[in-house]
Amino acid sequence: MTQAEPRGEIARTHESYIETNEQILAEIETRGAADPLLDEKLARIDAALQAQQERLDRLALDRQRPRLAGGAGGESVERKSAWGAYLRSGIVSPIETKALNSVVDAEGGYLAPDELDRRIESRLEQSSPMRRIASVRQTSAGLFRKPISVTGPQAGWVAETADRPQTAQPVLSEVQFPAAELYANIAATPQLLDDAFANVEEWIASEVEGAFAQQESTAFVSGDGNGRPRGFLNYTLVADATHSWGNIGYIASGAAGAFAAANPADRLLDLVYAPKARYRARGRFVMNRKTLSAVRKLKDADGDYLFSPTGPNGTGPSLLGYPITEIEEMPDIGANAAAIAFGDFERGYLIVDRQGTRVLRDPYSAKPFVLFYVTKRVGGGVQDFDAIKVLRFSAS
């Protein structure tokens, strides 16, 4: 199935959504209340739109998911053979132990070959919304440091033969991203491991994908940085008019726990223009599906809906012409909740992957199943505090 078919289906459903919502607004204007059946119909259409968009997203992810070759790249034949023997039987000879190398400190287990590491990272890239929009950096260290120029390099104009006065030094800051341990404990049946045609590495990658992606998404949004990445909403939120480096600037919605009663779209426009122009070029909205459902109903001063089911060039849904990334871990609309974010997340947020996935095989704790304890180190945090702004649902 091509992506054009579900996009056409979404467009038709969106037209029904607009038609039903207009009927509700008309009844409220003439009768003071809408028919409950119309409200139920709108809710059903909203749910259908959500399901259709998820279907389109899955189709896009399936097309983008890398198909890794069966070979192990630079891995030696001995190491690949030893790794397969360890996963299936847990028995390794002294020669195979030497080939595997890299024993996990006091716990046993082994460092996985590069191929499994790449499989997991490729799957996470497609499953985690934040990984698709943020910067991702590989590192071999447990702590990644990055110098940041807060003020940028200084420059000035000068005549051809005039003196060149020394420019002011840029103000530098350093941000640090420690890699925290992310783990999953997955169970395999003896039959799966005995099946010569089963790709055990692919099975491990697929099993940890969902668990890792959900944990990562939560941490990248609201993590406190204590044994996990620090989410962009965990930093101090300050009114954008008094924004300073190290904080995230916010625009107030104009009402506690809601959009402003009058001209609610104005605050979204304020949010779009809060970042500087260089960030807006690649700006996008981030919110969860409940907030997106509320945003679908908003109109501008001319009565046109702000939401569009398809963006420029046939891309996904857009708001005010900017793409929308749906992240379920974003907060719902509520009093003082930062339920909508906007900005250039690629420049604003950095995800750090420490190379190396470790696997501990445990055939004893849950017999007859064989447990695989898979660990990966991931860090994250804001690297440019000017690039991300949020809409805080508060009066001021």
C-alpha positions, 0 to 999 in steps of 0.5 A: 500500500502506498502512503497516498492512500491513507493520506487521502483517507485522512483528508476525507476524515478531516473534512468530516471532522470540520463539518461536524464541528461546524454543526456543533458550533452552529447549534451552540450559537443558536440553541446554547448547547449542542446535540450530545449525538453530535459530540459523540460523533465528533469524538468518534471521528477524532478517534478515527483520525488518530487511528489513521495517523498512527497507521500512516506513521507505522507505514512510514516507519516500516519503509524507513526501517533499515534492513540489516545484512546478515553479515557482522561487518568487521566481526571475526568469524570466531567471535560471531560463532562464539556469540551465537553459541552463547545466546543459544546454549550459554556454553562457551569453550575457553577459545570462544571465551577468548574470542568473546572477550569484554566480560561484564564486570562482576555479573558475567555476560558479554559485550554484544557484537556491533551488529546487535548494537546497530540493530537496537539503535536502528529500531530505537531511531524509528520507534522513539519520537525524540530520536527522530527529531533530536541530535544523536551522538555516539560516544565511547565515554561514560560522560560526554562534555560539550562546550557551548558558545552562549553569545556566539563569536563577535565580529565587526566592520572595519575600513581597509586600512584601519586598525583592527581592534580585538573583538570581545571574547564569546561567553562559553559554557559547558554542558555535560551528558552522563550516560545512564544505564537502561535495561530490559529483562526478556524471556525466551523459550528453549524452543526458540533458542533450539530453532536453527532458523531463528534469528536470536539477535533480531528477536532480542532487538525487537523485544527490547525496542518497545521497552527501551523506546517507552523508557527513553521517551519519558526520560527525554521529556521529563527525566530528572537526570538522576540515573537517567537522561534529563528531559527538556521539561525538567529544566526551570521554566521561566517567562520567555520575556525574562529567559536566560541561559540554562532555563526554558522559556515559556509563553502563557496560554492566558488561562489556567489549565486552558486556552484563552477564551478570546483569540486562543490562536494568538498564544500559539503564534506567540509561541512560534515567534518566541525562538529566533528566526534561525530556529523557526526554519526547522521548528516543529510542535511537540504534544500528546494526542489529547492536546492534539485533539484540542488543537484540532478545534482551534481557528484563526481570526478568519475562521480557518482551522489552524490544524491541517492533516497534511503539511507541505509537500504531502508530509504529516499533520501540521499546525500553523504550517509547522510539523507536529511530532506526537509524543505520548509522554508530554503532559495533558492540558492542565493548570500550569502544564507545559503541554505544547513545545515548539522549536528546533529540537535537533539543535536544542536537544542532544541524545548520547549513546554510549557504544556497546550493548551488554547481554547476560544470559540467565537460564536459572531464574525463570525455568524453563524460560531463558532470561536475557538481561540487556543493558545499554547506556544512554544520556540526554539533555538540552544543549541549546536553551534558545532553541526550545520554547513551551506553551504553559497553560497558565494565566501568566 
